[in-house]
Amino acid sequence: MRLADARVLLTGASGGIGRAAGAALQQAGAAVLGVGRAPAGSGPEAWLQADLTRPEGIAAVAAAAARWQANVVVMAAGVPAFGPLAEQSPTALRAAVETNLVAPMLLAQALLPQLLAQEKAQLVFVGSALGRIGLPGFSVYGASKGGLHVFAEALRRELAGGPVIVQTLGPRSTRTAFNGRAVDHYNTATGTAMDPPQRVADALVELIRSERAERFIGYPERLAVRLNGALGAGMDGAFTRHRRSLAAATLKPASKGQA
């Protein structure tokens, strides 16, 4: 889709990736309605404050999408979850699954009538390379994003031949406040690269323009996604350094925030 023709509804618009994505989409010519839990701040001029983990939040966004005549929806809202499973609280575990997986599923369901009424529409899920690669320390987060990838894949096939194109963007670790000091320490210890949010935003713009099914960002993450899918348990030994680095990383202060 030409970005000049796009009326984008962007969730998670107040986060690091969300702010960069909103700016990049507007610069490319799209009209953007940002959605976030916080009141309007820096970001798109059109703004809706809503909590997507609550039924009234889903209903408010669906109604706003209809008024906005959205023909592109980008789901970028999410919360982090990092550390050994034994140290994850039940509350944090539920929050990750509710925000990263259940909320996008319910919102997609609520938005389908609006999107199917368009001559052409796109539904973009911002997942993660960790949704395709099971990495020590990210069992909960990876499960939430892995579920999102499978949901998007199945929905894409379900809606094939109609006006709605379903796409997935898979960033690797990104340098925003979404990651706390423990994740930064872990990434340093394991040699994991971190992209600036602008790289993710640029990839999102290109994905919408290309109408491709999915795109993963960064090397060797793109290769690891393919190998992990082909080799499965045969890849387990490749993450020994990550397992050993996990204990040291989690001695650092907990995550600083969410996006």
C-alpha positions as CSV (number, residue, x, y, z in Angstrom):
1,M,0.0,0.0,0.0
2,R,1.1,3.5,-0.7
3,L,1.7,5.3,2.6
4,A,0.0,8.4,1.2
5,D,-3.2,6.3,1.1
6,A,-2.8,4.8,4.5
7,R,-4.9,5.7,7.6
8,V,-3.0,4.0,10.3
9,L,-4.2,3.0,13.8
10,L,-1.0,2.3,15.8
11,T,-1.2,0.7,19.2
12,G,1.7,1.0,21.7
13,A,2.3,4.5,20.2
14,S,3.9,5.9,23.4
15,G,6.6,3.2,23.5
16,G,10.1,3.5,22.1
17,I,9.3,1.6,18.9
18,G,5.8,3.1,18.8
19,R,7.0,6.7,18.9
20,A,9.6,6.0,16.1
21,A,7.0,4.1,14.1
22,G,4.5,6.9,14.3
23,A,7.0,9.5,13.2
24,A,8.3,7.3,10.3
25,L,4.7,6.6,9.1
26,Q,3.8,10.3,9.2
27,Q,7.0,11.2,7.4
28,A,6.1,8.7,4.7
29,G,2.8,10.4,4.2
30,A,0.4,8.3,6.3
31,A,-2.2,9.7,8.6
32,V,-1.7,8.1,12.1
33,L,-4.0,7.6,15.1
34,G,-1.9,6.7,18.1
35,V,-3.3,4.5,20.9
36,G,-1.6,4.2,24.3
37,R,-2.3,3.8,28.0
38,A,-0.9,7.3,28.7
39,P,-2.5,10.6,27.8
40,A,-1.5,12.2,24.5
41,G,2.1,13.4,24.6
42,S,4.9,13.3,22.0
43,G,3.7,11.3,19.1
44,P,0.9,11.4,16.5
45,E,-1.4,14.4,16.8
46,A,-4.5,12.1,16.7
47,W,-4.5,10.1,19.9
48,L,-6.7,7.7,21.9
49,Q,-6.0,6.8,25.5
50,A,-7.1,3.2,26.0
51,D,-6.1,0.0,28.0
52,L,-6.2,-2.9,25.6
53,T,-6.3,-5.4,28.4
54,R,-9.8,-4.2,29.3
55,P,-13.0,-4.9,27.3
56,E,-13.9,-1.2,27.3
57,G,-10.5,-0.4,25.9
58,I,-11.0,-2.8,23.0
59,A,-14.4,-1.4,22.3
60,A,-13.1,2.2,22.4
61,V,-10.3,1.4,19.9
62,A,-12.7,-0.5,17.5
63,A,-15.1,2.5,17.6
64,A,-12.2,4.9,17.0
65,A,-10.9,2.8,14.1
66,A,-14.3,3.0,12.4
67,R,-14.5,6.8,12.8
68,W,-10.9,7.1,11.6
69,Q,-11.7,4.8,8.6
70,A,-8.5,2.9,9.4
71,N,-7.2,0.8,6.6
72,V,-3.9,-0.1,8.2
73,V,-3.6,-1.4,11.8
74,V,-0.2,-1.8,13.5
75,M,-0.2,-3.6,16.8
76,A,3.0,-2.6,18.6
77,A,1.8,-2.6,22.2
78,G,3.6,-4.9,24.6
79,V,5.2,-5.5,28.0
80,P,8.6,-7.1,28.8
81,A,9.2,-10.3,30.7
82,F,12.8,-11.4,31.4
83,G,14.5,-13.8,33.8
84,P,14.5,-17.4,34.8
85,L,11.0,-18.9,34.9
86,A,11.4,-19.6,38.6
87,E,11.7,-15.9,39.3
88,Q,8.7,-14.8,37.2
89,S,5.8,-13.8,39.3
90,P,2.4,-15.2,38.3
91,T,1.2,-11.6,37.9
92,A,4.0,-10.7,35.5
93,L,3.5,-13.9,33.6
94,R,-0.2,-13.2,33.1
95,A,0.4,-9.6,32.2
96,A,2.8,-10.6,29.4
97,V,0.5,-13.1,27.9
98,E,-2.6,-10.8,28.3
99,T,-0.9,-7.8,26.8
100,N,1.3,-9.4,24.1
101,L,-1.0,-12.1,22.9
102,V,-4.6,-12.0,24.1
103,A,-5.2,-8.3,23.6
104,P,-4.0,-8.3,20.0
105,M,-6.2,-11.3,19.3
106,L,-9.3,-9.7,20.8
107,L,-8.5,-6.3,19.1
108,A,-8.0,-8.0,15.7
109,Q,-11.4,-9.8,16.1
110,A,-13.1,-6.5,17.0
111,L,-11.5,-4.6,14.1
112,L,-12.2,-7.2,11.4
113,P,-15.6,-5.8,10.3
114,Q,-14.0,-2.4,9.8
115,L,-11.0,-3.8,7.9
116,L,-13.1,-6.1,5.7
117,A,-15.3,-3.2,4.7
118,Q,-12.2,-1.5,3.1
119,E,-11.3,-2.0,-0.5
120,K,-7.8,-2.9,0.7
121,A,-6.5,-3.1,4.3
122,Q,-3.4,-4.3,6.2
123,L,-3.1,-5.7,9.7
124,V,0.5,-5.7,11.0
125,F,1.6,-7.5,14.2
126,V,4.9,-6.4,15.7
127,G,6.2,-9.7,17.1
128,S,9.8,-10.5,17.9
129,A,12.7,-12.8,16.8
130,L,12.3,-14.2,20.3
131,G,8.9,-15.5,19.2
132,R,10.7,-17.8,16.8
133,I,13.8,-18.6,18.8
134,G,13.5,-20.0,22.3
135,L,16.1,-18.1,24.3
136,P,17.1,-18.7,27.9
137,G,15.6,-15.9,30.1
138,F,12.8,-15.2,27.6
139,S,10.5,-18.2,28.1
140,V,7.5,-16.1,29.1
141,Y,8.1,-13.3,26.6
142,G,9.0,-15.6,23.8
143,A,5.8,-17.7,24.4
144,S,3.6,-14.6,24.2
145,K,5.3,-13.5,21.0
146,G,5.5,-17.0,19.6
147,G,1.7,-17.3,20.0
148,L,1.3,-14.0,18.3
149,H,3.3,-15.2,15.3
150,V,1.3,-18.3,14.9
151,F,-2.0,-16.4,15.3
152,A,-0.9,-13.9,12.6
153,E,0.2,-16.8,10.3
154,A,-3.1,-18.6,10.7
155,L,-5.2,-15.4,10.3
156,R,-3.2,-14.5,7.1
157,R,-4.2,-17.9,5.6
158,E,-7.7,-17.6,6.9
159,L,-8.2,-14.2,5.2
160,A,-6.3,-15.0,2.0
161,G,-8.1,-13.8,-1.1
162,G,-9.9,-11.1,0.7
163,P,-9.2,-7.4,1.1
164,V,-7.1,-7.8,4.4
165,I,-3.4,-8.6,4.2
166,V,-2.0,-9.9,7.5
167,Q,1.7,-9.2,8.1
168,T,4.3,-9.8,10.9
169,L,7.4,-7.8,11.8
170,G,10.0,-9.5,13.9
171,P,12.5,-7.1,15.5
172,R,15.5,-8.3,17.5
173,S,16.5,-6.6,20.7
174,T,15.9,-2.8,20.4
175,R,17.6,0.0,22.4
176,T,14.6,1.4,24.3
177,A,13.4,1.7,27.9
178,F,11.5,-1.5,27.2
179,N,14.7,-3.3,28.1
180,G,15.9,-3.0,31.7
181,R,19.5,-3.1,33.0
182,A,19.3,-6.9,33.3
183,V,18.5,-7.3,29.6
184,D,21.3,-4.8,28.7
185,H,23.8,-6.8,30.7
186,Y,22.6,-10.1,29.2
187,N,22.9,-8.7,25.7
188,T,26.4,-7.4,26.4
189,A,27.5,-10.7,27.9
190,T,26.1,-12.8,25.0
191,G,27.2,-10.4,22.2
192,T,23.6,-9.7,21.2
193,A,23.2,-6.7,19.0
194,M,20.6,-4.0,19.8
195,D,19.0,-1.9,17.1
196,P,17.9,1.7,17.4
197,P,14.1,2.0,17.2
198,Q,14.4,4.0,14.0
199,R,15.6,0.8,12.3
200,V,12.5,-1.0,13.3
201,A,10.3,1.9,12.2
202,D,12.0,2.0,8.8
203,A,11.5,-1.8,8.4
204,L,7.8,-1.3,9.3
205,V,7.3,1.3,6.6
206,E,9.0,-0.9,4.1
207,L,6.9,-3.9,5.1
208,I,3.7,-2.0,4.6
209,R,4.8,-0.8,1.2
210,S,5.9,-4.2,0.1
211,E,2.8,-6.1,1.4
212,R,5.1,-9.1,2.2
213,A,3.8,-11.6,4.8
214,E,6.6,-11.1,7.3
215,R,10.0,-9.6,7.9
216,F,12.7,-10.3,10.6
217,I,15.3,-7.7,11.3
218,G,19.0,-8.2,11.7
219,Y,21.7,-10.9,11.2
220,P,22.3,-13.5,12.6
221,E,18.7,-13.4,14.0
222,R,17.1,-13.9,10.5
223,L,19.4,-17.0,10.0
224,A,18.7,-18.2,13.5
225,V,14.9,-18.0,12.9
226,R,15.3,-20.2,9.9
227,L,17.7,-22.7,11.4
228,N,15.6,-23.0,14.6
229,G,12.6,-23.8,12.5
230,A,14.5,-26.4,10.6
231,L,16.6,-28.0,13.3
232,G,14.6,-27.6,16.5
233,A,16.3,-29.3,19.4
234,G,19.4,-29.5,17.3
235,M,20.0,-25.8,18.0
236,D,20.0,-26.2,21.8
237,G,23.7,-26.2,22.1
238,A,24.0,-22.8,20.3
239,F,22.6,-21.1,23.4
240,T,24.9,-22.4,26.1
241,R,26.5,-18.9,26.5
242,H,23.0,-17.4,26.9
243,R,22.1,-19.9,29.6
244,R,25.3,-19.3,31.5
245,S,24.9,-15.5,31.2
246,L,21.4,-15.5,32.5
247,A,22.3,-16.0,36.2
248,A,24.7,-13.0,36.1
249,A,22.3,-10.8,34.2
250,T,19.4,-11.3,36.7
251,L,21.6,-10.1,39.6
252,K,21.2,-6.7,38.1
253,P,18.1,-4.4,38.9
254,A,14.8,-5.4,37.4
255,S,13.3,-4.0,34.2
256,K,12.9,-0.2,34.2
257,G,9.7,0.1,32.3
258,Q,7.4,-1.1,29.6
259,A,6.1,0.0,26.2
